[in-house]
Amino acid sequence: MLRLRSERPSPTQRMLCYSAARRRIRHGDLLLFPYRGLPGRLIAAAGRSPYSHAALAAWWQGRLMVLEVRQFRGGRAVLFSNLVRRGPIDVFAADAEGRGFDRRRAVGHMFGYTGRAYGWRALLRCALVHAPLLRWCLRPKCDDADAPANGATGDLPPFCSMAVAAAVRAGGVDPVPQLADRWTEPGDLARSRFFRYRFTVVADGTGEAI
């Protein structure tokens, strides 16, 4: 399995309306959602990024879908066109360095999370490492050596970025080396060399696209 170094990106934002961006999004690309509201702001701040949610793009019978594990909803597949009406979505190309990545396997793994519960317990454990004092007692694991090579999370329901990291690893690449899937946050995915920012998608008719 490939392991890639991580670095902090500084992308120049490029806005595209949904109709212009739709066909440029590939099966297995990373989708990151800028924070909205106080809970999202806290998640983004903890991860040192503007993002509070992560998902994968998938094409299914000509429809562009978002595969995600979302709070209060669990794992699900939703039309991209419906989600983008609620706010902008940043698209990151997967396999930015052409290292070899099985997109179909990664997406298939992510589909496996549909219908599963949201990983509140896993999220709480991840959040505790940012808490004062507790951060000195809880140290996140730096590797997935004790996790199955196929990205399985076992009986522990995942949260959003944990599911994405596990799915990408199932596709043959560890997107965030030196950090186990269950400790991976949206900001960690944004900083991974495996992904490259492409553009920000906004709803048709919003007047924000160029």
C-alpha positions in Angstrom: 0.0 0.0 0.0 1.3 3.4 -0.9 1.9 6.0 1.8 2.1 9.7 0.8 3.6 12.6 2.6 1.2 15.4 3.7 1.6 19.1 3.2 -0.6 22.1 3.7 -2.2 23.3 0.4 -2.8 26.9 -0.5 -5.3 26.6 -3.3 -6.6 29.6 -5.2 -10.4 29.3 -5.1 -12.1 28.8 -8.4 -15.9 29.0 -8.5 -17.9 26.9 -10.9 -21.7 26.5 -11.1 -23.0 22.9 -10.8 -23.9 22.6 -14.5 -20.3 23.6 -15.6 -18.6 21.5 -12.9 -20.7 18.3 -13.1 -18.8 16.5 -15.9 -15.4 17.5 -14.5 -15.9 15.6 -11.3 -14.6 12.0 -11.3 -15.6 8.8 -9.6 -13.8 8.8 -6.2 -12.9 12.5 -6.0 -12.8 14.0 -2.6 -15.6 16.4 -1.5 -15.0 18.8 1.4 -17.6 21.0 2.9 -16.8 24.4 4.4 -18.2 24.8 8.0 -21.6 26.3 8.7 -22.9 27.1 12.1 -21.2 26.7 15.5 -20.8 22.9 15.5 -19.1 23.1 12.1 -16.9 26.0 13.2 -15.7 23.9 16.2 -14.9 20.9 14.0 -13.1 23.1 11.5 -11.1 24.9 14.1 -10.1 21.6 15.8 -8.8 20.3 12.4 -7.1 23.6 11.6 -9.0 24.0 8.3 -12.1 25.6 6.9 -13.8 22.2 6.5 -16.2 20.4 8.8 -17.3 17.5 6.6 -15.8 15.1 4.0 -17.4 12.8 1.4 -16.6 11.0 -1.9 -18.1 11.7 -5.3 -19.6 8.7 -7.2 -21.3 8.2 -10.6 -24.2 5.9 -10.6 -26.3 5.3 -13.7 -25.5 8.7 -15.1 -26.2 10.5 -11.8 -23.5 12.3 -9.7 -23.9 11.2 -6.1 -22.3 12.2 -2.8 -21.4 9.3 -0.6 -21.2 10.5 3.0 -21.5 9.6 6.7 -23.4 12.5 8.2 -24.4 13.4 11.7 -28.0 12.3 12.6 -28.3 10.6 9.2 -25.6 8.0 9.1 -24.2 6.6 5.9 -26.1 7.6 2.8 -25.9 8.4 -1.0 -27.4 11.8 -2.0 -27.6 13.6 -5.3 -24.8 16.2 -5.6 -27.3 18.6 -7.2 -29.4 18.6 -4.0 -26.6 19.0 -1.5 -24.9 21.9 -3.4 -28.1 24.0 -3.0 -27.4 24.1 0.7 -23.9 25.5 0.3 -20.6 25.4 -1.7 -18.7 22.1 -2.0 -14.9 22.0 -2.7 -13.8 19.3 -5.1 -10.3 17.8 -4.7 -8.9 15.5 -7.4 -7.9 12.1 -6.1 -4.6 10.5 -7.0 -3.1 14.0 -7.8 0.4 12.5 -8.3 -0.7 9.5 -10.4 0.5 6.9 -8.0 -2.2 4.4 -8.9 -5.5 4.3 -7.2 -8.5 1.9 -7.5 -11.3 4.4 -7.7 -14.0 1.7 -8.1 -12.8 -0.2 -5.1 -12.7 2.9 -3.0 -16.2 4.0 -4.0 -17.5 0.5 -3.5 -16.1 0.5 0.0 -17.7 3.9 0.7 -21.1 2.5 -0.6 -20.7 -0.1 2.1 -21.3 2.5 4.8 -24.7 3.4 3.5 -27.4 2.5 6.1 -24.8 2.4 8.9 -25.1 4.6 12.0 -23.0 7.7 12.5 -19.8 7.1 14.6 -20.5 9.4 17.5 -18.3 7.4 19.8 -15.4 7.5 17.3 -16.0 11.3 16.8 -15.9 11.9 20.6 -12.7 10.0 21.0 -11.2 12.0 18.1 -12.4 15.3 19.6 -11.0 14.6 23.1 -7.4 14.8 21.8 -8.0 18.5 21.3 -9.3 19.1 24.8 -7.0 20.8 27.3 -5.3 18.4 29.7 -6.9 15.3 28.1 -4.7 15.9 25.0 -1.8 15.0 27.2 -3.3 11.6 28.2 -4.8 10.6 24.8 -2.4 10.2 21.9 -3.8 9.3 18.5 -2.4 6.2 16.8 0.0 7.0 14.0 -0.6 4.0 11.8 -3.3 1.6 10.6 -1.1 -1.4 11.3 -3.7 -3.0 13.5 -6.5 -2.3 11.0 -7.5 -4.5 8.0 -5.8 -3.7 4.8 -9.2 -3.4 3.0 -10.0 -0.3 5.1 -12.7 -2.0 7.2 -13.6 -0.2 10.4 -15.0 -3.4 12.1 -17.8 -2.9 14.6 -17.0 0.8 15.2 -19.3 3.0 13.1 -17.2 5.8 11.4 -17.6 9.5 11.2 -17.3 11.3 7.9 -13.5 11.7 7.3 -12.8 8.4 9.0 -15.0 6.7 6.4 -13.3 8.5 3.6 -9.8 7.7 4.8 -10.7 4.0 5.1 -12.3 3.9 1.7 -9.3 5.5 0.0 -7.0 3.1 1.8 -9.2 0.2 0.5 -8.4 1.7 -2.9 -4.7 1.0 -2.3 -3.4 4.3 -0.9 -3.0 5.6 2.6 -4.0 9.3 2.1 -2.7 10.5 5.5 0.5 8.7 6.5 1.4 8.6 10.1 -2.2 8.9 11.2 -4.7 6.1 11.6 -8.1 6.4 9.8 -10.0 6.8 13.0 -8.1 9.9 13.9 -8.3 11.5 10.5 -10.2 14.8 10.3 -11.4 16.7 7.2 -8.5 19.1 7.5 -6.0 16.2 7.3 -7.5 15.1 4.0 -7.3 18.7 2.7 -3.6 18.7 3.5 -2.8 15.3 1.9 -0.6 15.2 -1.1 -2.9 12.5 -2.5 -5.6 15.1 -3.2 -5.4 18.4 -5.2 -7.9 21.2 -5.0 -9.7 21.7 -8.3 -12.7 24.0 -7.8 -15.6 25.0 -5.7 -19.1 24.1 -6.9 -22.0 26.4 -6.2 -25.7 25.9 -7.2 -26.8 27.0 -10.6 -28.3 30.5 -10.7 -26.5 31.8 -7.5 -24.5 34.3 -9.4 -21.3 33.3 -7.7 -19.8 31.2 -10.5 -17.2 32.6 -12.9 
